[in-house]
């Protein structure tokens, strides 16, 4: 009897945790921020912003920065999922999916 009662109590606690999911139905994986952009991207800072390693570029900052051919500018080969961009006189190596800056080099 004691085992049956403990089993029932455990099942009730587990069932309650399953139904207490805080995520909204419209965004089941929490992938979108309030503005409808992917949550991983940062806010736009504008063309004059001096970027730093570890910052996240905003989607408009990313699209306004010019893609760079790393071979012709003697930059190292970007890892998979990263791309070199030029912004405000600097070469920026950032993640394509999130805009996280991995490295910054002054352009010549």
C-alpha positions in Angstrom: 0.0 0.0 0.0 2.8 2.4 0.9 4.6 1.7 -2.5 1.3 2.3 -4.4 0.8 5.6 -2.6 4.4 6.8 -3.2 4.1 5.8 -6.9 0.9 7.8 -7.3 2.4 10.9 -5.6 5.5 10.7 -7.9 3.3 10.3 -11.0 1.2 13.4 -9.9 4.3 15.5 -9.5 5.7 14.5 -12.9 2.4 15.1 -14.7 2.2 18.6 -13.1 5.7 19.5 -14.3 4.9 18.3 -17.9 1.8 20.5 -18.1 3.5 23.6 -16.6 5.4 24.5 -19.8 6.0 28.3 -19.7 6.7 28.7 -23.5 4.0 30.3 -25.6 2.3 28.2 -28.3 3.2 30.7 -31.1 6.9 30.4 -30.4 7.5 26.8 -29.2 11.3 26.9 -29.0 11.7 30.5 -28.0 13.6 31.4 -31.2 12.1 34.9 -31.7 12.8 38.1 -29.8 10.1 40.7 -29.2 10.7 42.4 -32.6 10.3 39.1 -34.5 14.0 38.8 -35.2 16.1 35.8 -34.1 16.9 36.2 -30.4 20.6 35.5 -31.1 21.2 38.7 -33.1 22.2 41.9 -31.3 20.8 45.4 -31.7 21.9 47.5 -34.6 24.5 50.1 -33.6 25.1 52.0 -36.9 28.0 52.4 -39.3 30.2 54.4 -36.9 30.2 51.9 -34.1 33.6 50.6 -33.1 33.1 46.8 -32.8 34.7 44.7 -30.1 35.3 41.0 -29.9 32.4 39.1 -28.3 29.8 41.7 -29.3 26.8 40.7 -31.4 26.1 42.6 -34.6 22.6 43.6 -35.4 21.0 42.3 -38.6 21.1 45.7 -40.4 24.8 46.2 -39.3 25.6 42.8 -40.7 23.9 43.5 -44.0 25.5 46.9 -44.4 29.0 45.6 -43.7 30.7 44.5 -46.9 31.7 40.9 -47.4 35.4 40.5 -47.7 37.4 38.0 -49.8 39.8 36.8 -47.1 42.4 35.5 -49.6 42.9 38.8 -51.4 43.2 40.6 -48.1 45.6 38.0 -46.6 43.2 37.1 -43.8 43.0 33.6 -42.2 40.4 31.2 -43.5 37.2 31.6 -41.6 35.9 28.6 -39.7 32.7 27.0 -40.8 29.7 29.3 -40.1 31.8 32.4 -40.0 32.5 35.2 -42.5 34.8 38.2 -42.9 33.0 41.5 -43.2 34.4 45.1 -43.5 32.9 47.8 -41.3 34.2 51.2 -40.4 37.8 50.5 -41.6 38.1 47.1 -39.9 37.8 43.5 -41.0 35.4 41.6 -38.7 35.2 37.9 -38.4 31.7 37.0 -37.2 29.2 34.1 -37.0 26.8 34.2 -39.9 23.9 32.8 -37.8 24.2 35.0 -34.8 26.5 38.0 -35.6 28.9 37.2 -32.7 32.2 38.8 -33.4 35.2 36.4 -33.1 38.0 38.6 -34.3 38.7 42.1 -35.5 41.6 43.3 -37.7 42.4 46.8 -39.0 42.2 47.1 -42.7 45.2 48.4 -44.7 
